[in-house]
Amino acid sequence: MDTTPFAYEYFIGRRGTFAAVAQDVAAILRAEGYTVRVQDTDFPAGGQFVADIDDALRRSRHLLIVHSEGYQDS
């Protein structure tokens, strides 16, 4: 049994122009009672993006990726 205390159930990763899709997925999950972290709303403006991604990955139980050609290319 995993006893690691995660702050979030899901971190939603995306690239490019798919912010609206990521927000829609987050809204659905939140409506079902899950805790969700999304870069568009949960990362501080002017923050350190790589450190913020690392923190989100470490503190979230699951990773969902809004996959696109741009995501694959990055």
N, CA, C and O atoms as CSV, one atom per row, in Angstrom:
chain,resi,resn,atom,element,x,y,z
A,1,MET,N,N,0.841,-1.183,0.000
A,1,MET,CA,C,0.000,0.000,0.000
A,1,MET,C,C,0.881,1.240,0.000
A,1,MET,O,O,1.818,1.338,0.793
A,2,ASP,N,N,0.588,2.185,-0.883
A,2,ASP,CA,C,1.348,3.422,-0.995
A,2,ASP,C,C,0.886,4.401,0.080
A,2,ASP,O,O,-0.286,4.776,0.118
A,3,THR,N,N,1.800,4.813,0.951
A,3,THR,CA,C,1.439,5.735,2.027
A,3,THR,C,C,2.040,7.124,1.819
A,3,THR,O,O,2.014,7.955,2.726
A,4,THR,N,N,2.579,7.375,0.625
A,4,THR,CA,C,3.159,8.680,0.324
A,4,THR,C,C,2.060,9.736,0.306
A,4,THR,O,O,1.070,9.589,-0.412
A,5,PRO,N,N,2.225,10.799,1.087
A,5,PRO,CA,C,1.190,11.840,1.102
A,5,PRO,C,C,1.347,12.796,-0.083
A,5,PRO,O,O,2.253,13.630,-0.101
A,6,PHE,N,N,0.485,12.672,-1.039
A,6,PHE,CA,C,0.511,13.560,-2.198
A,6,PHE,C,C,-0.403,14.752,-1.943
A,6,PHE,O,O,-1.482,14.601,-1.370
A,7,ALA,N,N,0.023,15.921,-2.364
A,7,ALA,CA,C,-0.789,17.122,-2.205
A,7,ALA,C,C,-1.899,17.172,-3.253
A,7,ALA,O,O,-2.941,17.787,-3.025
A,8,TYR,N,N,-1.682,16.533,-4.388
A,8,TYR,CA,C,-2.638,16.562,-5.497
A,8,TYR,C,C,-2.823,15.156,-6.045
A,8,TYR,O,O,-1.896,14.346,-6.035
A,9,GLU,N,N,-4.018,14.879,-6.519
A,9,GLU,CA,C,-4.254,13.606,-7.200
A,9,GLU,C,C,-3.679,13.652,-8.616
A,9,GLU,O,O,-3.093,12.675,-9.083
A,10,TYR,N,N,-3.851,14.793,-9.300
A,10,TYR,CA,C,-3.450,14.893,-10.702
A,10,TYR,C,C,-2.667,16.171,-10.983
A,10,TYR,O,O,-2.973,17.242,-10.459
A,11,PHE,N,N,-1.658,16.024,-11.818
A,11,PHE,CA,C,-1.006,17.170,-12.452
A,11,PHE,C,C,-1.286,17.039,-13.936
A,11,PHE,O,O,-1.057,15.985,-14.530
A,12,ILE,N,N,-1.783,18.118,-14.537
A,12,ILE,CA,C,-2.097,18.096,-15.963
A,12,ILE,C,C,-1.042,18.900,-16.707
A,12,ILE,O,O,-0.902,20.106,-16.506
A,13,GLY,N,N,-0.307,18.214,-17.567
A,13,GLY,CA,C,0.724,18.841,-18.377
A,13,GLY,C,C,0.204,19.090,-19.780
A,13,GLY,O,O,-0.573,18.303,-20.322
A,14,ARG,N,N,0.642,20.192,-20.356
A,14,ARG,CA,C,0.247,20.516,-21.719
A,14,ARG,C,C,1.305,21.414,-22.332
A,14,ARG,O,O,2.204,21.900,-21.646
A,15,ARG,N,N,1.183,21.623,-23.620
A,15,ARG,CA,C,2.121,22.460,-24.357
A,15,ARG,C,C,1.337,23.314,-25.337
A,15,ARG,O,O,0.302,22.891,-25.853
A,16,GLY,N,N,1.823,24.489,-25.584
A,16,GLY,CA,C,1.257,25.323,-26.637
A,16,GLY,C,C,-0.126,25.849,-26.345
A,16,GLY,O,O,-0.409,26.340,-25.252
A,17,THR,N,N,-0.980,25.740,-27.338
A,17,THR,CA,C,-2.289,26.379,-27.294
A,17,THR,C,C,-3.376,25.515,-26.664
A,17,THR,O,O,-4.561,25.761,-26.890
A,18,PHE,N,N,-3.008,24.534,-25.900
A,18,PHE,CA,C,-3.981,23.612,-25.337
A,18,PHE,C,C,-4.347,23.921,-23.881
A,18,PHE,O,O,-4.790,23.036,-23.148
A,19,ALA,N,N,-4.163,25.165,-23.473
A,19,ALA,CA,C,-4.502,25.564,-22.103
A,19,ALA,C,C,-5.984,25.348,-21.811
A,19,ALA,O,O,-6.342,24.882,-20.730
A,20,ALA,N,N,-6.843,25.683,-22.766
A,20,ALA,CA,C,-8.288,25.537,-22.547
A,20,ALA,C,C,-8.670,24.072,-22.344
A,20,ALA,O,O,-9.529,23.759,-21.519
A,21,VAL,N,N,-8.037,23.183,-23.091
A,21,VAL,CA,C,-8.310,21.754,-22.940
A,21,VAL,C,C,-7.873,21.294,-21.554
A,21,VAL,O,O,-8.603,20.566,-20.882
A,22,ALA,N,N,-6.687,21.713,-21.126
A,22,ALA,CA,C,-6.191,21.344,-19.799
A,22,ALA,C,C,-7.129,21.865,-18.708
A,22,ALA,O,O,-7.391,21.164,-17.731
A,23,GLN,N,N,-7.633,23.089,-18.870
A,23,GLN,CA,C,-8.561,23.654,-17.896
A,23,GLN,C,C,-9.888,22.887,-17.881
A,23,GLN,O,O,-10.473,22.691,-16.815
A,24,ASP,N,N,-10.365,22.456,-19.043
A,24,ASP,CA,C,-11.596,21.663,-19.104
A,24,ASP,C,C,-11.428,20.331,-18.377
A,24,ASP,O,O,-12.312,19.915,-17.627
A,25,VAL,N,N,-10.307,19.669,-18.596
A,25,VAL,CA,C,-10.032,18.400,-17.925
A,25,VAL,C,C,-9.947,18.628,-16.414
A,25,VAL,O,O,-10.496,17.848,-15.636
A,26,ALA,N,N,-9.266,19.687,-16.006
A,26,ALA,CA,C,-9.153,20.007,-14.579
A,26,ALA,C,C,-10.524,20.261,-13.968
A,26,ALA,O,O,-10.802,19.799,-12.861
A,27,ALA,N,N,-11.373,20.979,-14.666
A,27,ALA,CA,C,-12.712,21.280,-14.149
A,27,ALA,C,C,-13.525,20.001,-13.946
A,27,ALA,O,O,-14.237,19.865,-12.951
A,28,ILE,N,N,-13.417,19.074,-14.886
A,28,ILE,CA,C,-14.127,17.800,-14.764
A,28,ILE,C,C,-13.625,17.031,-13.548
A,28,ILE,O,O,-14.420,16.523,-12.758
A,29,LEU,N,N,-12.309,16.948,-13.399
A,29,LEU,CA,C,-11.742,16.218,-12.264
A,29,LEU,C,C,-12.101,16.882,-10.935
A,29,LEU,O,O,-12.442,16.197,-9.971
A,30,ARG,N,N,-12.025,18.210,-10.882
A,30,ARG,CA,C,-12.378,18.927,-9.646
A,30,ARG,C,C,-13.857,18.724,-9.300
A,30,ARG,O,O,-14.208,18.589,-8.127
A,31,ALA,N,N,-14.712,18.704,-10.306
A,31,ALA,CA,C,-16.140,18.474,-10.069
A,31,ALA,C,C,-16.397,17.098,-9.463
A,31,ALA,O,O,-17.389,16.890,-8.764
A,32,GLU,N,N,-15.494,16.166,-9.740
A,32,GLU,CA,C,-15.600,14.826,-9.178
A,32,GLU,C,C,-14.912,14.713,-7.816
A,32,GLU,O,O,-14.891,13.644,-7.207
A,33,GLY,N,N,-14.352,15.826,-7.349
A,33,GLY,CA,C,-13.763,15.840,-6.011
A,33,GLY,C,C,-12.260,15.611,-5.948
A,33,GLY,O,O,-11.708,15.487,-4.855
A,34,TYR,N,N,-11.591,15.552,-7.080
A,34,TYR,CA,C,-10.144,15.341,-7.096
A,34,TYR,C,C,-9.397,16.661,-6.942
A,34,TYR,O,O,-9.889,17.719,-7.335
A,35,THR,N,N,-8.215,16.581,-6.369
A,35,THR,CA,C,-7.327,17.738,-6.315
A,35,THR,C,C,-6.461,17.723,-7.566
A,35,THR,O,O,-5.932,16.683,-7.960
A,36,VAL,N,N,-6.325,18.898,-8.188
A,36,VAL,CA,C,-5.667,18.985,-9.489
A,36,VAL,C,C,-4.730,20.182,-9.495
A,36,VAL,O,O,-5.034,21.230,-8.925
A,37,ARG,N,N,-3.592,20.013,-10.145
A,37,ARG,CA,C,-2.653,21.113,-10.357
A,37,ARG,C,C,-2.455,21.294,-11.857
A,37,ARG,O,O,-2.199,20.335,-12.585
A,38,VAL,N,N,-2.580,22.551,-12.310
A,38,VAL,CA,C,-2.439,22.897,-13.725
A,38,VAL,C,C,-1.531,24.114,-13.814
A,38,VAL,O,O,-1.685,25.060,-13.041
A,39,GLN,N,N,-0.593,24.100,-14.742
A,39,GLN,CA,C,0.391,25.177,-14.822
A,39,GLN,C,C,-0.239,26.543,-15.050
A,39,GLN,O,O,0.263,27.541,-14.533
A,40,ASP,N,N,-1.313,26.610,-15.802
A,40,ASP,CA,C,-1.903,27.904,-16.158
A,40,ASP,C,C,-2.441,28.672,-14.962
A,40,ASP,O,O,-2.413,29.903,-14.949
A,41,THR,N,N,-2.923,27.965,-13.971
A,41,THR,CA,C,-3.511,28.634,-12.814
A,41,THR,C,C,-2.740,28.419,-11.525
A,41,THR,O,O,-2.910,29.180,-10.572
A,42,ASP,N,N,-1.898,27.402,-11.477
A,42,ASP,CA,C,-1.247,27.042,-10.217
A,42,ASP,C,C,0.243,27.351,-10.141
A,42,ASP,O,O,0.858,27.168,-9.091
A,43,PHE,N,N,0.824,27.813,-11.230
A,43,PHE,CA,C,2.227,28.209,-11.203
A,43,PHE,C,C,2.288,29.727,-11.059
A,43,PHE,O,O,1.556,30.435,-11.751
A,44,PRO,N,N,3.135,30.237,-10.183
A,44,PRO,CA,C,3.193,31.691,-9.995
A,44,PRO,C,C,3.759,32.406,-11.221
A,44,PRO,O,O,4.672,31.913,-11.884
A,45,ALA,N,N,3.200,33.569,-11.501
A,45,ALA,CA,C,3.726,34.390,-12.595
A,45,ALA,C,C,5.153,34.790,-12.265
A,45,ALA,O,O,5.439,35.209,-11.143
A,46,GLY,N,N,6.040,34.665,-13.225
A,46,GLY,CA,C,7.437,35.006,-13.002
A,46,GLY,C,C,8.196,33.974,-12.198
A,46,GLY,O,O,9.319,34.220,-11.758
A,47,GLY,N,N,7.574,32.800,-12.001
A,47,GLY,CA,C,8.229,31.735,-11.240
A,47,GLY,C,C,9.297,31.038,-12.061
A,47,GLY,O,O,9.621,31.453,-13.174
A,48,GLN,N,N,9.826,29.996,-11.504
A,48,GLN,CA,C,10.839,29.197,-12.194
A,48,GLN,C,C,10.144,27.962,-12.762
A,48,GLN,O,O,9.872,27.000,-12.044
A,49,PHE,N,N,9.864,28.008,-14.053
A,49,PHE,CA,C,9.025,27.006,-14.697
A,49,PHE,C,C,9.527,25.582,-14.474
A,49,PHE,O,O,8.738,24.707,-14.120
A,50,VAL,N,N,10.798,25.335,-14.670
A,50,VAL,CA,C,11.339,23.977,-14.516
A,50,VAL,C,C,11.184,23.505,-13.076
A,50,VAL,O,O,10.815,22.354,-12.842
A,51,ALA,N,N,11.457,24.364,-12.122
A,51,ALA,CA,C,11.288,24.007,-10.708
A,51,ALA,C,C,9.817,23.773,-10.383
A,51,ALA,O,O,9.487,22.877,-9.606
A,52,ASP,N,N,8.929,24.576,-10.974
A,52,ASP,CA,C,7.498,24.403,-10.750
A,52,ASP,C,C,7.003,23.070,-11.310
A,52,ASP,O,O,6.199,22.387,-10.676
A,53,ILE,N,N,7.482,22.702,-12.494
A,53,ILE,CA,C,7.128,21.402,-13.081
A,53,ILE,C,C,7.628,20.275,-12.187
A,53,ILE,O,O,6.888,19.332,-11.905
A,54,ASP,N,N,8.865,20.365,-11.744
A,54,ASP,CA,C,9.439,19.344,-10.872
A,54,ASP,C,C,8.607,19.187,-9.600
A,54,ASP,O,O,8.296,18.070,-9.186
A,55,ASP,N,N,8.253,20.305,-8.993
A,55,ASP,CA,C,7.444,20.270,-7.775
A,55,ASP,C,C,6.082,19.628,-8.039
A,55,ASP,O,O,5.615,18.807,-7.249
A,56,ALA,N,N,5.449,20.002,-9.148
A,56,ALA,CA,C,4.137,19.439,-9.481
A,56,ALA,C,C,4.223,17.922,-9.688
A,56,ALA,O,O,3.346,17.182,-9.243
A,57,LEU,N,N,5.262,17.473,-10.350
A,57,LEU,CA,C,5.425,16.028,-10.579
A,57,LEU,C,C,5.671,15.277,-9.282
A,57,LEU,O,O,5.143,14.182,-9.091
A,58,ARG,N,N,6.452,15.843,-8.403
A,58,ARG,CA,C,6.757,15.186,-7.121
A,58,ARG,C,C,5.549,15.144,-6.186
A,58,ARG,O,O,5.400,14.201,-5.409
A,59,ARG,N,N,4.694,16.153,-6.257
A,59,ARG,CA,C,3.602,16.282,-5.304
A,59,ARG,C,C,2.256,15.775,-5.823
A,59,ARG,O,O,1.237,15.897,-5.142
A,60,SER,N,N,2.256,15.205,-7.036
A,60,SER,CA,C,1.011,14.699,-7.621
A,60,SER,C,C,1.093,13.188,-7.803
A,60,SER,O,O,2.111,12.644,-8.231
A,61,ARG,N,N,0.002,12.538,-7.468
A,61,ARG,CA,C,-0.051,11.075,-7.576
A,61,ARG,C,C,-0.053,10.614,-9.038
A,61,ARG,O,O,0.574,9.609,-9.373
A,62,HIS,N,N,-0.760,11.351,-9.911
A,62,HIS,CA,C,-0.905,10.960,-11.314
A,62,HIS,C,C,-0.538,12.123,-12.231
A,62,HIS,O,O,-0.678,13.289,-11.862
A,63,LEU,N,N,-0.071,11.791,-13.415
A,63,LEU,CA,C,0.235,12.775,-14.449
A,63,LEU,C,C,-0.669,12.526,-15.642
A,63,LEU,O,O,-0.717,11.419,-16.178
A,64,LEU,N,N,-1.382,13.559,-16.051
A,64,LEU,CA,C,-2.162,13.514,-17.290
A,64,LEU,C,C,-1.516,14.486,-18.265
A,64,LEU,O,O,-1.198,15.619,-17.904
A,65,ILE,N,N,-1.324,14.048,-19.483
A,65,ILE,CA,C,-0.706,14.898,-20.501
A,65,ILE,C,C,-1.716,15.131,-21.614
A,65,ILE,O,O,-2.267,14.186,-22.180
A,66,VAL,N,N,-1.947,16.400,-21.919
A,66,VAL,CA,C,-2.734,16.756,-23.092
A,66,VAL,C,C,-1.738,16.676,-24.251
A,66,VAL,O,O,-0.980,17.612,-24.505
A,67,HIS,N,N,-1.760,15.554,-24.936
A,67,HIS,CA,C,-0.738,15.275,-25.944
A,67,HIS,C,C,-1.083,15.949,-27.266
A,67,HIS,O,O,-2.228,15.920,-27.718
A,68,SER,N,N,-0.086,16.544,-27.864
A,68,SER,CA,C,-0.236,17.200,-29.161
A,68,SER,C,C,1.084,17.079,-29.914
A,68,SER,O,O,2.092,16.644,-29.358
A,69,GLU,N,N,1.065,17.460,-31.151
A,69,GLU,CA,C,2.308,17.444,-31.931
A,69,GLU,C,C,3.355,18.334,-31.281
A,69,GLU,O,O,4.530,17.974,-31.214
A,70,GLY,N,N,2.924,19.502,-30.799
A,70,GLY,CA,C,3.846,20.413,-30.126
A,70,GLY,C,C,4.453,19.811,-28.872
A,70,GLY,O,O,5.625,20.044,-28.576
A,71,TYR,N,N,3.669,19.042,-28.133
A,71,TYR,CA,C,4.173,18.386,-26.928
A,71,TYR,C,C,5.221,17.358,-27.317
A,71,TYR,O,O,6.280,17.271,-26.696
A,72,GLN,N,N,4.919,16.582,-28.347
A,72,GLN,CA,C,5.855,15.561,-28.806
A,72,GLN,C,C,7.165,16.187,-29.268
A,72,GLN,O,O,8.235,15.648,-28.988
A,73,ASP,N,N,7.100,17.301,-29.963
A,73,ASP,CA,C,8.284,17.943,-30.492
A,73,ASP,C,C,9.143,18.600,-29.422
A,73,ASP,O,O,10.338,18.817,-29.623
A,74,SER,N,N,8.528,18.918,-28.274
A,74,SER,CA,C,9.306,19.593,-27.230
A,74,SER,C,C,10.099,18.574,-26.446
A,74,SER,O,O,10.823,18.936,-25.519
